[in-house]
């Protein structure tokens, strides 16, 4: 069992393709036109990436990096600040803000940035392996 410390951080940077969004749409059935319609048809200039697809990238960092394989999600608080579009590159960061060594309950600050812009912020509570 790896020791978890306050301040431990994990990051992942990815570029989201139109194909990623299409596969998410097909898998989940979320056919909201915000994710397919072009300029003028929605409040955004172009199709936006699903917010929950973005949140799933947070889950991937938690499950594969910090705390890592075997982690169990307990809760997630999310605030979406800005849209993400096809072919945008984002960086997902998770940072330990609280850890109980007895229960292994870990609180992570979760953020996604695109360049210098905040896209998503929140907290995740997970049971570390």
N, C-alpha and C positions, 0 to 999 in steps of 0.2 A: 504494500500500500504506500503510494507516494505521499510525501508530506506536502500539504497545501499551506501556503503562506499568504498573509495579507499582501496585496500588491502584485501577486503573480498575474501575468498577463499573457494572453494568446491572441494572435491575429491571423487573418486570412484575407488575401486580396483576390478578387475575381472580376471578370467581365461578364455581364449578363447578356446573352444573345436573344434574339427574337425567337429562336428555336427553344431556348430554355423556357420562355414565357408560354409558348404554344404547348409544350409538353405539360407544363403546370396546369394550363387551362383544360387540357384533355383529361389529365389525371383527376383533377378536383371537380370538374364541371363548372367552374367559375367562368362564365362566359360574359361577364360584365363588359359592356362596350367600351369602358374606359381603357381597356387593355388591347383594343383592336381598332378603334376608329381613329381616323386621321384628323388633322388640324381643323378646328372650328366645330367639330361634332361634340366635343366635351369641354369641360373647364380647362383642360390642358392643351398644349399646342400639338401634342402627338401622343400615341399610346404610352401608357405608364405600366411599369412592372407591378405585379400584385404585391401588396404590402406583406401578405403572409408568406410569399415566396422569399422575400427579404428576411423575414423572421426565421424561416427554415435554415438560412445560412448561419444565423446565430446558433441554432440547435446543432448544426454540424460542427461548429467550433467547440461547443460544450461537449458533445458526444465523442469527438475525435481528438481534441487537444487539451481542454481545460474545463473540468477536471479530467475528462478523457473517457475512454471506453468503459462502459458499465455505469456511467452516470445516469441518474433518474431525475427527469424533470418534475418539479413540484409545482412551480408557478412561474408565470412570465408577465411582466408589466411592460407595455410597449407604447411609445408615442412616436407617431410618424410626423416628421417636420417638413420634408420636401419630397417630391416625386423622383423616381429613378426611371430612366428611359432605356430602350434597347441599346446595347453596346456601351453602356456606362460601366466604368470600372469603380468598384466599391471596396472599401476595407472594413472588415468586421473585426471588432475588438471586444474581448471579454476580460474583465479584471476582477479579481477577488477583493471584495470589500468586507466580507465577514466569513468566518469559518469556525464551526464548533467541532473540535476534534472528537468529542464523545459521540455525537449523532452523525457527524460528517456532513451536516447541513451547511451548504456553501451558498453565499449570496454573491452574485456577479453583477457588476455594472456592464451593461451591454450597449454598444453603440455601433452605428454604421456611418461612415463618412464617404463622401464623393469629393475628391480633392480636399478642399478646406471646409466644405459645407456639411453640416450635420444632417443626416437623412433619417435616422432612427435612434431613439434612446430608450433606456429602460433598465429593468433589473430582472434577473432570473434567480430563482431559488432552486437548487438541485441537491440531490443526495450524491455525494462523491463516492466512488467505489471504495 
